[in-house]
Amino acid sequence: MTKPFKVQNEVFTRALKELSEARIPYRVMTFKAEEKSAEEVTRETGFPLARVVKTLLVQGASKRYYLALCPGDRQVNLKNLARAMGEKTVDMAKKEEVPKITGYFIGGVSPIGTHRPLQVVLEQSIFGMPEIAISAGQWGCQVILRPSDLREFLGSRAMIASFAQAEGEN
């Protein structure tokens, strides 16, 4: 059962502004964030962990940056992600690079409203879900929308691939 979460209309981040301008339907849920993790979103809101989508900044061997969107109950397999993106290897970006590249702090990175347009790789399994929650660009603020609407909004920056695995899977 989903806990009642606080819907707050006063919150308006760059991500929410862009979605509104594009007339993409969405809802906002807010909560007090301390850990800044997908597990915390689920614990505080009751929104299913598999539908809380993490946005992770990765860097390819080419030195290009990408955003990888992965369900909260899974982890990124870097080898599979590199293969899907046509990179020799990919690694998680350094923590200090995240705000410089995205304009967001870790725990609040959104694929929408980044400082510069980045290629976004969406784990294909999220398209089997009716709605997902992604960061709205600030801690404790999630935007809920349909995966197809997110893909439509991202347009040519969006790429769908299978790169996630269950925790502990090799």
WOZICOR-V435724 format. One record per residue. N is the residue number from 0. SS is DSSP state (A for helix, B for strand, O for the rest). Layout:
# WOZICOR-V435724
n->N ss->SS
n->N ss->SS
This chain:
# WOZICOR-V435724
n->0 ss->O
n->1 ss->O
n->2 ss->O
n->3 ss->O
n->4 ss->O
n->5 ss->B
n->6 ss->O
n->7 ss->O
n->8 ss->O
n->9 ss->O
n->10 ss->O
n->11 ss->O
n->12 ss->O
n->13 ss->A
n->14 ss->A
n->15 ss->A
n->16 ss->A
n->17 ss->A
n->18 ss->A
n->19 ss->A
n->20 ss->A
n->21 ss->O
n->22 ss->O
n->23 ss->O
n->24 ss->O
n->25 ss->O
n->26 ss->B
n->27 ss->B
n->28 ss->B
n->29 ss->B
n->30 ss->O
n->31 ss->O
n->32 ss->O
n->33 ss->O
n->34 ss->O
n->35 ss->O
n->36 ss->O
n->37 ss->A
n->38 ss->A
n->39 ss->A
n->40 ss->A
n->41 ss->A
n->42 ss->A
n->43 ss->A
n->44 ss->A
n->45 ss->O
n->46 ss->O
n->47 ss->O
n->48 ss->A
n->49 ss->A
n->50 ss->A
n->51 ss->B
n->52 ss->B
n->53 ss->B
n->54 ss->B
n->55 ss->B
n->56 ss->B
n->57 ss->B
n->58 ss->B
n->59 ss->B
n->60 ss->O
n->61 ss->O
n->62 ss->O
n->63 ss->O
n->64 ss->B
n->65 ss->B
n->66 ss->B
n->67 ss->B
n->68 ss->B
n->69 ss->B
n->70 ss->B
n->71 ss->O
n->72 ss->O
n->73 ss->B
n->74 ss->B
n->75 ss->B
n->76 ss->O
n->77 ss->A
n->78 ss->A
n->79 ss->A
n->80 ss->A
n->81 ss->A
n->82 ss->A
n->83 ss->A
n->84 ss->A
n->85 ss->O
n->86 ss->O
n->87 ss->O
n->88 ss->O
n->89 ss->B
n->90 ss->B
n->91 ss->B
n->92 ss->O
n->93 ss->O
n->94 ss->A
n->95 ss->A
n->96 ss->A
n->97 ss->A
n->98 ss->A
n->99 ss->A
n->100 ss->A
n->101 ss->A
n->102 ss->O
n->103 ss->O
n->104 ss->O
n->105 ss->O
n->106 ss->O
n->107 ss->O
n->108 ss->O
n->109 ss->O
n->110 ss->O
n->111 ss->O
n->112 ss->O
n->113 ss->O
n->114 ss->O
n->115 ss->O
n->116 ss->O
n->117 ss->O
n->118 ss->B
n->119 ss->B
n->120 ss->B
n->121 ss->B
n->122 ss->B
n->123 ss->A
n->124 ss->A
n->125 ss->A
n->126 ss->A
n->127 ss->A
n->128 ss->O
n->129 ss->O
n->130 ss->O
n->131 ss->B
n->132 ss->B
n->133 ss->B
n->134 ss->B
n->135 ss->B
n->136 ss->B
n->137 ss->B
n->138 ss->O
n->139 ss->O
n->140 ss->B
n->141 ss->B
n->142 ss->B
n->143 ss->B
n->144 ss->B
n->145 ss->O
n->146 ss->A
n->147 ss->A
n->148 ss->A
n->149 ss->A
n->150 ss->A
n->151 ss->A
n->152 ss->A
n->153 ss->A
n->154 ss->A
n->155 ss->A
n->156 ss->A
n->157 ss->B
n->158 ss->B
n->159 ss->B
n->160 ss->B
n->161 ss->O
n->162 ss->O
n->163 ss->B
n->164 ss->B
n->165 ss->B
n->166 ss->O
n->167 ss->O
n->168 ss->O
n->169 ss->O
